[in-house]
């Protein structure tokens, strides 16, 4: 217990699902956390009330707005005068059929790449610039097994965005390791969250369950546990790695 004592985290997309569990487990281990959320103010406030304002600071930012993304980092940094660990968790998972109009196709690709990949890139840039000044820092990207095995025909854009995050992780770890910056990916499969359940309803539960050797979705806390372990610094030389947590649905 207490492996994250004194650490300040910024966790994006953290008002529900995996992000919310990362916030809870990080605070449990002694960290103070900036919880980013998009629109779900009530859920963010509820988590802050649960954990305490001194441990959990909430900030809203629309990831479709690049200026808001940059401002999020600045606001989060000012809260405690530093950010030790950035967890890029925010993401969208919307179905898209190749038969839709080109305008709808292009709009969905733009939204998915913007939220899932460009926001990660922009925040990672801000983190790198800050970390270089004091010679240490960590970035953890929540990606997906889809980065390696692809996804359904309705989620090509999602798989592409997660593949980009994975490549970004490798590049950061190689490029700035000598300056004390480490970077990791955590790649879940189907996780038992509201977003995943909405996706499962669209693609069909039979499709989802037949793909899960353990017969169930991954509990969000298991993903959070891996993030907290990486954040502890106990696996520093795993930098650049992608940690799978998909119930055996894509062992690699």
C-alpha positions in Angstrom: 0.0 0.0 0.0 1.1 3.6 -0.6 3.2 2.9 -3.7 2.0 6.1 -5.3 2.4 8.4 -2.3 3.5 11.8 -3.3 2.6 11.2 -7.0 0.3 13.5 -9.0 -1.6 11.9 -11.9 -3.7 13.3 -14.7 -6.3 10.7 -15.9 -8.4 11.5 -18.9 -11.9 10.3 -19.5 -12.1 9.4 -15.9 -15.8 10.0 -14.9 -16.7 6.4 -15.5 -15.5 3.0 -16.5 -11.7 2.2 -16.6 -10.8 5.8 -15.9 -12.9 6.0 -12.8 -11.3 2.8 -11.4 -7.8 4.1 -12.2 -8.6 7.3 -10.2 -9.9 5.3 -7.2 -7.1 2.8 -7.1 -4.5 5.5 -7.5 -5.9 7.5 -4.6 -6.0 4.3 -2.6 -2.3 3.9 -3.2 -1.5 7.4 -2.0 -1.7 9.5 -5.2 -3.4 12.8 -5.8 -5.3 12.8 -9.1 -6.6 15.3 -11.6 -9.8 13.7 -13.0 -10.6 14.9 -16.5 -14.1 14.5 -17.9 -16.0 15.5 -21.0 -19.6 16.1 -20.3 -20.5 13.9 -17.3 -20.2 16.5 -14.6 -22.4 14.8 -12.0 -20.4 11.5 -12.3 -17.1 13.4 -11.9 -18.5 15.3 -8.9 -19.6 12.0 -7.3 -16.1 10.5 -7.6 -14.6 13.7 -6.1 -17.1 13.6 -3.2 -16.2 9.9 -2.6 -12.4 10.5 -2.6 -12.2 14.1 -1.3 -11.3 17.4 -3.0 -7.8 17.3 -1.6 -7.2 14.0 -3.4 -9.2 14.4 -6.5 -9.4 17.6 -8.6 -11.9 17.6 -11.5 -11.5 19.5 -14.8 -13.7 19.4 -17.9 -12.4 19.6 -21.4 -13.8 18.9 -24.8 -11.3 16.8 -26.7 -12.8 17.9 -30.1 -11.1 21.3 -29.3 -7.3 21.3 -29.5 -7.1 24.5 -27.5 -9.1 22.9 -24.7 -6.8 19.9 -24.6 -3.7 22.1 -24.2 -5.6 24.2 -21.6 -6.4 20.9 -19.7 -2.7 20.2 -19.2 -2.0 23.7 -18.0 -4.8 23.7 -15.5 -3.9 20.2 -14.2 -0.3 21.2 -13.8 -1.2 24.3 -11.8 -3.2 22.3 -9.2 -0.1 20.9 -7.5 2.7 22.5 -9.5 3.5 19.2 -11.3 2.2 16.1 -13.0 4.2 13.0 -12.5 2.1 10.5 -14.5 -0.2 11.1 -17.5 -2.8 8.4 -18.2 -4.4 8.8 -21.6 -7.6 6.9 -21.1 -10.3 9.0 -22.9 -11.7 7.3 -25.9 -14.8 6.8 -28.1 -16.1 3.6 -29.7 -18.8 4.4 -32.2 -19.9 1.9 -34.9 -19.5 2.9 -38.5 -20.8 1.0 -41.6 -18.9 1.3 -44.9 -22.4 1.8 -46.5 -23.0 5.2 -44.9 -22.6 8.4 -46.8 -19.1 9.7 -47.3 -19.9 12.7 -45.1 -20.9 10.5 -42.2 -17.9 8.2 -42.8 -15.5 11.1 -42.7 -17.1 12.7 -39.7 -16.9 9.5 -37.6 -13.2 8.9 -38.6 -12.4 12.5 -37.7 -14.0 12.3 -34.3 -12.4 9.0 -33.5 -8.9 10.0 -34.5 -9.3 13.3 -32.7 -10.4 11.9 -29.4 -8.5 8.7 -29.3 -5.2 9.6 -31.0 -4.7 13.3 -31.4 -5.7 14.2 -27.9 -3.2 11.5 -26.7 -0.5 13.1 -28.9 -1.2 16.6 -27.7 -1.2 15.7 -24.0 1.9 13.6 -24.5 3.7 16.5 -26.1 2.9 18.7 -23.1 4.0 16.0 -20.7 7.3 15.5 -22.5 8.1 19.2 -22.5 7.4 19.3 -18.8 9.1 16.1 -17.9 12.3 17.1 -19.7 12.7 20.1 -17.4 12.9 18.0 -14.2 14.3 14.8 -15.7 11.5 12.3 -15.0 8.0 11.5 -15.9 5.7 8.7 -17.1 2.9 8.3 -19.7 0.5 5.4 -19.8 -1.8 5.0 -22.8 -4.9 2.8 -22.5 -5.0 1.3 -26.0 -6.7 -2.0 -27.0 -6.2 -5.5 -28.4 -7.7 -3.9 -31.5 -4.3 -2.3 -32.1 -2.8 -5.7 -32.9 -5.7 -7.9 -34.1 -8.0 -5.3 -35.6 -11.7 -5.0 -34.6 -15.1 -5.6 -36.1 -15.8 -4.3 -39.6 -17.8 -1.5 -37.9 -14.8 -0.3 -35.9 -11.9 0.1 -38.4 -11.4 3.7 -37.3 -11.2 2.6 -33.6 -8.6 0.0 -34.4 -6.6 2.5 -36.4 -6.6 5.0 -33.6 -5.4 2.4 -31.1 -2.7 1.3 -33.4 -1.5 4.9 -33.6 -1.5 5.1 -29.8 0.6 2.0 -29.6 3.1 3.3 -32.1 3.2 6.6 -30.2 4.1 4.6 -27.0 7.0 2.9 -28.7 8.3 6.1 -30.2 8.2 8.1 -26.9 9.9 5.3 -25.0 12.7 5.1 -27.5 13.1 8.9 -28.0 13.1 10.2 -24.5 14.2 7.4 -22.2 17.6 9.0 -21.6 15.8 12.0 -20.3 14.0 10.0 -17.6 10.7 9.6 -19.5 9.0 6.2 -19.6 5.9 5.2 -21.6 3.7 2.2 -21.5 0.5 0.9 -23.2 -2.2 -1.2 -21.5 -4.2 -3.0 -24.0 -7.6 -4.3 -22.8 -10.1 -6.4 -24.7 -13.8 -6.3 -23.8 -14.0 -4.5 -20.4 -17.2 -4.4 -18.4 -18.0 -0.7 -18.8 -21.0 1.2 -20.0 -19.2 2.1 -23.2 -18.3 -1.6 -23.9 -21.8 -2.8 -23.1 -23.3 -0.2 -25.5 -20.9 -1.6 -28.2 -21.8 -5.2 -27.3 -25.5 -4.4 -27.8 -24.7 -3.1 -31.3 -22.4 -6.0 -32.5 -24.4 -8.7 -30.6 -23.7 -10.4 -27.3 -23.2 -13.8 -29.0 -20.3 -12.3 -30.9 -18.7 -10.8 -27.8 -19.1 -13.8 -25.5 -17.8 -16.5 -28.0 -14.6 -14.4 -28.2 -13.9 -14.5 -24.4 -12.2 -17.7 -23.1 -13.0 -16.8 -19.5 -16.6 -16.3 -20.4 -16.8 -12.8 -19.1 -15.7 -9.2 -19.8 -12.6 -7.9 -18.0 -13.5 -6.1 -14.7 -12.4 -2.5 -14.9 -10.5 -2.8 -11.7 -8.1 -5.4 -13.2 -7.1 -2.8 -15.8 -6.7 -0.2 -13.1 -4.5 -2.5 -11.1 -2.1 -2.9 -14.0 -1.9 0.9 -14.5 -1.2 1.4 -10.8 1.5 -1.2 -10.8 3.2 0.5 -13.8 2.7 3.9 -12.2 4.6 2.7 -9.1 7.8 2.5 -11.1 8.4 -1.1 -10.2 8.7 -2.1 -13.9 10.7 0.8 -15.2 12.5 -1.3 -17.8 9.3 -2.4 -19.3 9.1 1.0 -21.0 7.7 0.8 -24.5 5.8 -2.4 -23.7 2.2 -3.1 -24.2 0.5 -5.0 -21.4 -2.4 -7.2 -22.5 -5.5 -7.7 -20.4 -8.0 -9.3 -22.6 -9.0 -12.6 -20.8 -7.0 -14.7 -23.3 -9.0 -13.5 -26.3 -5.8 -12.4 -28.0 -2.7 -13.9 -26.3 0.6 -12.6 -27.6 
